Structure formats: C-alpha cells, structure tokens
Amino acid sequence: MGRLTYQEYLPKGKEKQLKQEFAIEFGKHVRKVRKEQGLTQEELAFKTSLHSTYIGHIETGTYTPSIFVVWKIAEVLKMNLCDFLKGF
C-alpha cells in the first residue's frame, strides 16, 4: 500500500475504510520496529505497562492506540515520538 492521504469531506464509508487501513499500516510499523529492537510482544507490553493482547491488537490493526500509548511505545523502543511517527 502507498502512503495514506486524508481528504476533506470523505463519505462515511470511505472514512471508515481509511481508518481501518491506517490502523493496519500503523500496526505493521509497530511490529517492524519492535522486532528490529529484538523485543517480543510480551516484553513490549511489560515495559509499557500494557497487556500483551493489547499490543497484539495494535499490531493487527484491531485497535488504534491513543497518542499517549503511541508515545509510551516509542519511548520503550528508544525513539522520540516524532522519529517513530516519521518512520510510519
């Protein structure tokens, strides 16, 4: 998939589809960086004080985390938030 772009005034169905695509792509990014750091889902969960199933749901695109959770993940992965999001 190419870079996701937001368009103003999307029809409701299209916005839902875009949100799902965003969540999936973001989850792939989290998984990629986590694996590059040599961490398991359980280790990332422990270090972020999140449940391992929640990390799994983020990585599969089932859940879209809050910006606070994204910041916690970036910190554990030893990246500042801006750099972590730029890689996405």
N, C-alpha and C positions, 0 to 999 in steps of 0.2 A: 504494500500500500504506500502511496505517496504521502506527502505532508498533508495533514488535515487542515482545512481552512474553514473559518467561520464566515457565514454570510448573514447579513441582517435580514430579518423577517422571513425566516425559514418556516415552511409549513410544519405543523406539529409532528407529523410522522417523520419528516426529514430530520428535524432536530433530535428526535429520539434515536434515530439511526446514527446520527453523528455522535451523540453522547455515548452510544454503545461502542462505536468504532474507536473513540477517544479512550475509553476505559480499557479496551483490549490492547491498544497500542501502548498505553501507559504501563499496563501490567507487564507487557513484554519487556519494556525498558527496565522496570524494577527487577525482573528476573535476570536479565542480562547483566546488569551492574552487580546484583547480589552474587551471581555465580563468578563474575570476574574477581570479586573480593574474596571468593572462597568460602562463602557463608551458606549454610543451609537455611531453609525457611524457619526452622525451629530456632536457630541461632539468631537470625534477624528478629524474630518475634520476641525472644528473650531480651535482647539488647534494646528493643524499642518499647518494651512492656506491653506488647500487643499479643493477641492469641495467634498461634501458628496457622489456624484455619483462616483467620482474617487476612494474613499475609497471602495465603493461597488464593483467597477470593480476589484480592487486589491483583495478583499476578495473572489470573484468568480473566480479569475484566468484569467479574461479577459485581464487585463493589468499586466505587470511586471514592478514594480517601479524601479527608479534609486537608486543607493546606497545612495544618498543624501536624497531621500524621505524615504527610509528604516530607515536611521539614525534619521530623524525627528519623525517618528512614534515611534521608540524605546525610544527616549528622552521623548516624551509625556507619554508613558507607564511606565516611570520611570525605564528604563532598559538601561544599556550600550549596545552598538551595538553588541559586542561580545557575551554577555549573551543572548541577544534577538535572535541572529542567532544560537547559540548553541541549544536553545530550539527547533529550527526548524529541 
